[in-house]
Amino acid sequence: MNDESASPSAATATAAGPLVPTTAGASAPAPPLAGAPVLPLAGAPAPPPASLAPMQLPRASATRPARHILFVAWRDLANPRAGGSEILVDRLAEGMIARGDEVTLLCGGPVGERSYQVIRNGGSYTQFLRAPLKYHRVLSDCDLVVEVCNGMPFFAPLWARRPMICLVNHVHTELWEVRFPPALAAFGRYTESVLMPRAHRNNLFLTVSSSTAAALTDIGVRQDQIRQVCNGVEPPQPLTPRSPEPMFLALGRLEDYKRIDLLLRLWERVRHVVGGQLVIAGDGPERARIEALAGPGVVVTGRVSEEEKHRLLCSAWMLLHPAMIEGWGIVITEAAIRGTPGIGFDVPGLRDSVVDGETGVLVRSEGQFASAWASLALDHRTREALGRAARERALRLHWSAAVEGFANVADEAIARAGAPRGT
């Protein structure tokens, strides 16, 4: 249920070296990111800035033999509905392959060619029943299982007796009521908030933001089970020119919880002040409704190529992201590394990807959103300062650090389990 900007150009990075458990109730924005050896605790002083050079990943050796890592996930990156979770899994899998490990992804729906093995396992919902069968037939010799929980869990601890990590991008909370009828929403919320923590009570949880770490503690996951990495982005192609005329961008999957309809309502309030154009780039189940609601000055492009996405992110005066919840909000960082600040609501995930007043603006109401939008459009100096700070922060994140952090958690999970192979 996690649909962010479905692009392989952004994903999660973490500091190199061992990770530490997150602090209880850590819901404040993350401190400025740097390549420190551990993830800083909430409220701790920021570590010194990191070198911007990517780190070299150690390969498997005589002291750290190659392992077989199995990701059990809802989708592959080739799925039209792929988002931030799929980007994360792909980049971690690629990184672990580069280290000399073997990686398999077991998922439903359409799949693509990868450097690692991808096994299609039925459709969006039948895969939950088929996963245990496929595991016992061909995958039970793996060394580590990573269950990717995007709302509905696979309950892998019930059928796989291997060292395990539960990877959670965000806890869905209000999204169940938004996306499903009341009975199904109640079942989904109970499954995610009660049954999933119980099933993984002896395993580590890996997440991508302080907001999600806090949400996990709220549903009963112990603080000492949680490990955290920070979302990041790869450096883009050379930057293209900023639009000389006001251009505002919303980019990503057109889903109900992204609330692009709200953005269109606000556009009617601000367009007379700021002028210019609102571009909505992306596809999804809400596209037809968004096109029907679009008024003067609105362009709905549909899905765009990586090249066009790069041009739009560089051209935009700001990125507008009115989502009600995120795991992180990858598109925010994609815009940031191009010097484009973002405006969003003060909600889980965006509190981590946006440093309010420094790299963008977070608001608490529709009125504040419209006001911030108009103010930044008219204040070129502040807008450019936010963009510079956003780019500086985004440039500190590297994929090699994400893989290094994940490898540390994998080592810890295997050491904690101490189970023999093939069980």
N, C-alpha and C positions, 0 to 999 in steps of 0.2 A: 504493500500500500504506500510505498515511498516513491514519489515521482518528482524528481527535480530535473534540472536541465540535463537531458540525456545526451551528454557529450563525453567522449573519452579524454577530453582535455583538462578535466579538473577532478580532484578527488582528495583523499585524506592523507595528511602527513603528520608525523609526530616527531618529537625530539629523539635523537639517538640515545641508546643506552637503556637501562632498566626503567620501567615505569613504576609509579607509585599509586596506591589506591586513591580515589578521589575523596574529597572531604564531604561530610554529610551536608545535604541541603545546598550543594553548590549550584546556585541558579543565577549568580551574578555573571556579567560578561567576563569572558576569559581575559587575562592580562595580555599585554602585547607579546606576540609570539617570538620565540628565539630558539636557537639550536642548543638548548641546555641539555645536560645529560639526563634529567628527569623532567616530567611535566610539573610545572610549579603548582603548589597548593593555592587554593583561593585565598586572596589577600596577601600572598607572599610577594616580596619585591621581585620585579621583573629581572630575569637573568640578562647577562650581557648579550648584545646582538650577535647573531650567528653569521658565519661566512656564507655568502650567497652561492658558493660553489657546491654542486651536488657531491654527495659522499659516495665512495666506492663500497659496494655491498660485498661482504665476505661470502665466499662459496663454501659448500659443504667440504669438510676435510676429515682427516683421520680422527680429530677430536670432536667433530660435530658431523656425524654421518648424515647422508641424504635421508629425507623422510617423505612419506606419502601423506599429503594433506588433502582432505576431502571437504569441500564447501557444499553444503546442502542449502540451496537458495530457491527463491520463487522464480526468478527470471535470469536469463542471460542478457548481456549487453545488446544483443541483436534484436531483442524484443522491442516492438514499437512503443511499449509503455515503460521501457527501461528508464531509470532515474539515478539518483545519487547512490543508492545502495548497490546497484549493478556496476556503476563506475568504480566504487570502492573495492568490491570483490575482484573485478578484473585487474585493477592495478596491483592489489596485493598478490593475486595469483601470478601475474607476470613477474613481479619482483621475487617471489619465492622460487619460481622457475630459474630466474637469473642466478639465484644463490645455489642452485644445484639440487633443489628438492623436486619431487614429483607432485603435481597438483591435478585434482579432478574436480570439476563442477558438476553437480547433479541438480537439474532444474527442469521446470516445465516450459512449454511453449516453444517458439522458434529459437534456434540457436545458430551461432556463427562459428567460423573457423578461428581457432585460437592457438597460441603456442602451448597451451595446456589442454588436457582432455576435457571435453564437454559432453555429457551424456544427457540426452533429452529423456524426460521421465513423465510423459503424459501432458495433460493440459494444465490450466491454471489451478484447478481444484483437485483433479484426479491424482495429481502428483503427491498429494499429502498421504494418500492411501498406498501409492505404489513405491514411495521412497524406501520403506523398510524392506520390501521384497527385493528391490534392486540392490540395496546395500548388502543383504545376505547372499545374494547370488554372485556378485562380482567385486564388491568394494570392502568387504569386512577385514581385509588385511591392511587397511590404512593405519597410519600412526596417530592421526589427529582428525577429529571431526569438528568442523566449524559450522554450527547451525545458525543461519541468518534468519532472524525473526523479524519479519515485516508485518506485524500485527498478529496473524495466525501462525502459531508455532508448528513445527514438524514433530515435536516431542521426541527428538532423537535420543535422549537418555533412556527412553523406554525400550528402544530396539537396537541401540549401538553401544556396546560395552567397551568404548575406547576413550582415551583422554579427549576432552571436549571444551570448546569455547562457544558461548552464546553471543553472537554479534548483533547488536541492536542499534539502528540508526536513530530512531525516535520511538517513544511510547505514544500510541495513537490517541488515547484518551478521548477527547471530544470528536475525533474523526469518525468513530464508530457510529455516533448518532447522525452525523452529516451524510454518511455514505450508505447506510443500510437502514431497513425498516426496524422499528423498535425491538422486536423479538430477536432478530439477528444481531442487532447492535448490542443488546444486553448479553447475548451469548459470547460475542466476540470480545467485548470488554472484560467479561469474567475470565475467559480463556487466557487473554493476554496478561491481565493484572493479578490473577490468582493461580491458575494452573501452570502457566509458563514459569514463574519464579519457583514454584514447588518442584517442577520437573528438573530444573537446573540448580537446585539448592546446593549441590556439591561442586558446581563448575564455576569457572571464571566468566564474567561478562565483559565484553569489549564494546565501547561506544565511542562516539565521535564528537561529543560536546559536553560541557558542564551541565547544560540544560537537561540532556538525556540522562546523564549520571544522576542528577537530582530526581528525575522522574522515576528512575529505576528504584531508588531508595524509597520513594513514595509507595511503590507497589510491593515492597517487602524484600527487595534484594539487599543483602548485607553490604555495607560499605567496603568491607575487606575483600569482597568478590569482584569489585568493579575496577577495570583498567580503562584508561581513556587515551585516545589519540585525537589530534586536532586536524580539521579539514584544511586542505590547501589547494594548490593549483600549479600547473606547469607554466613556464614562461611562454607567452604567445609569440606569434610571428611579429615582425616589425610593425609598430603601431601605424595606423592610417589616420588621416586628418579628422579632427572633431568637426561636427556639422556647424557651419556658420550661422544657421538658423536654429531656433529651439527645437530639439528633437528628444523625446522621452521614450524610454524603452521598457517594455515588460517582456520577459523571455522565459520560456519553459513550457512544461506540459499544461494544457488547458484543462485543469481539473476543478471540481467545485471548491475544494478547500484552498485553492490558490486565490480565489475571490477576485478574478479579473472583472466581474460584473460590478463590484464595488469601485474598482479603478475607473471604469467608464462613467459611473455616476459622479465621481470626483472630477473627472475631466470636464464635465459640463460646468463645474463651478470655477475651474482655474483657467480654462482655455481663453476666456475673454481677457484675462490678465496677462498670461504668459505668451499666448500665440503659439505658432509652430505646429508640431505634429506629434501624435502619440502612436507609436508602432508597437503592435502586439505580435510577437514572433513565437510560433509554436503550434502544436496540434494536440488534439485530445478530445475527449467526449463532450467538452463544453464549447467546442469551436463553433458549431452552428448557432448556438444561443448567443455567443459573443458577437458573431458577425451580424446577427439580427439586432443586437443592442447598439452596435457601433454607430456613432453619430459623426458629425462634421469633424474633420481633422484626424480621424482614426484610420489606421491602416492595419489590417489583419493579414499577415503574410503566409500563415501556415508554417509548416516545418521548413527550416532553412539549412543550407549546407554549412559546414564548418567555416568555410571562407566568408560566407555572407554573415554568419554569426559574429565572426571576428570583426568585420567591418561595422556592423551595427553596434557592437559593444564599444568600439573606439569612437564612433560617431556620436553616440548618445550623450546628452548633457548629464543625465543621471539614469540609474536603473530604479524602476519602481517595482516593489515586491510586496504586495498586500496579503501574502499567505497567512493563514490562521495558526500554522505550526510548521516547523521544519526540524530535521535532524541537525542541519547546519545551514543549508541554503547555498549550495555550491555555486549557483549563478551569481550570487553576491561577490564571491571571490573571483570568479571569471571576469566580472566587470571591474573589480578593484585592481587587478593586476594590469588592466589597461588604463588605469587612472580615472575610472568612472565611479563616482560615489553612489551609494544606494540609499533609498528611503524605504523603511519597512515598519511594521508594527512591533512593539515591544513584546515579542512572543518567544517561546522556546525555540532554540536554534539560531534565530536571528540575533538574539542577545549575545551569541558567541561569535558570529561571523561579522557583525557590525559593532565597532566601538563608537557608541553614541556621542556625537559632537566632535569626533576625531576622524573617523573614516566614512561616516555617513550619519544618518539621523534615524532614530527610533521614536515612534509616537504611540500614544495610547488611545486615540480616538480618530474618527473619520475627519473631524474638523481640524485636528492637529496635522493629519496627513496632508490635507489640502493646503493648509497654511505653510507647512514646510516645503511642499512642492513649489508653491508660488514664490516663496521667499528665496529659495535656492536658485530658481530660474532667473530671478532678477539680480541676484548677488553673485556676480562672476568671480570675485576674489575669494569669497568663502567656498564656493563650489570647487574652484580649482585647488584650494588648500586641502579640502577634504579628499579630493581625488589623488593628490600627491601622497597624502598620509595612507590612503587605502592601498595604493600601489606599493609603497614601502613595506607595509605590513604583509601584503600578499607575497612579495618577493622572498620572504624569509622561509617559505614552505617548500619542501622538496619531497618528491616521491621516494627517494632512497631512505629518507628518515621514516616515512610511513612503514616501509617494508621492514626496516630495522626494528621499529617499535613492535610491529606485529610478530616478528620472529622472537622477540624477547617474551612476549605473552605466550606464544606457542611453546617455547622452552619451559616456561613456568607451568603451563597446563599439563604437559607431558610429565614433568618432574613430580607434580602434585599427585597425579594418577598412579604412576609407578606400575602400570599394567603391562603384562607380557603381550607381544604381538599376536594377532590372529584370534583374539578372544571374541 
